[in-house]
Amino acid sequence: MTTRVAVVTGAGRGIGLATVRALVADGFAVVGGSRTVTDALREATPDALEVDLGTPDGPARLVHSALDRHGGIDLLVNNVAGTSTPAGGFLQLEDDAWRHTFDLTFMSAVRATRAALPSLLDRRGAVINISSVNARLAHSRLVAYSATKAALSNLGKALAEEFAGRGLRVNTISPGPVRTDVWTRPGGAGDALAQRAGVALEDYTDQLPAVLGLPTGEFADPDEVAALVVFLASGQVPNMSGSDVVIDGGMLRTF
């Protein structure tokens, strides 16, 4: 039996790392790309590449590494993303902040998909884009991130429509808040909310789901998103393409 090959961008931590682990457990050979190759990523897969996916040639370099090593690609998971720095509303963001967010969050997916597409079509494979509820639920302090995630979700539907007749399945997963260090590390989004509330981060983390309006009262775990990736990659529902699967604890109640 031929080993299935997956490429995962933004694989060093969080959703990307959980996805690498889940795909390896499902029998994939996984090539994971990250600007920093963490020890955890090296433990998860022997095929970890240090690469800046926000550069014009970074995504293609990752894809070509997979092709050179394994001869083909069955699955591409476009997970890498970047938020604008500094975080803030429209008037706080200069062109460089927009360009950084757009290149890392959207153009990385465009470039990786373009490079992988011949092999994906040859193997009748799949693309899974990791978008966000912010594609629909725009946030003023995440204006660039929200806009680029909306573009990524739209791209997935366009690719699904164009290439469905050639056997390619393209789906999107849109998580709400996920329990990663974005919410738990000093200087992260959770820390900013804790400071505004005048509470120490360690005393505030358990309150964040309620503050963010999650009816379940719980963040999603990265492993939950990874489980959806494995399901969508499995082809168990072969007519599922162009879908946007939301995992948000009930956050999007009016969309």
Helices and strands as residue ranges (DSSP letters): E 5-9, H 14-25, E 29-34, H 39-44, E 47-50, H 58-70, E 75-78, G 90-92, H 95-102, I 103-107, H 108-122, E 126-130, G 133-135, H 143-163, G 164-166, E 169-175, H 181-184, H 189-197, H 201-204, G 205-207, H 208-211, H 222-234, E 244-247
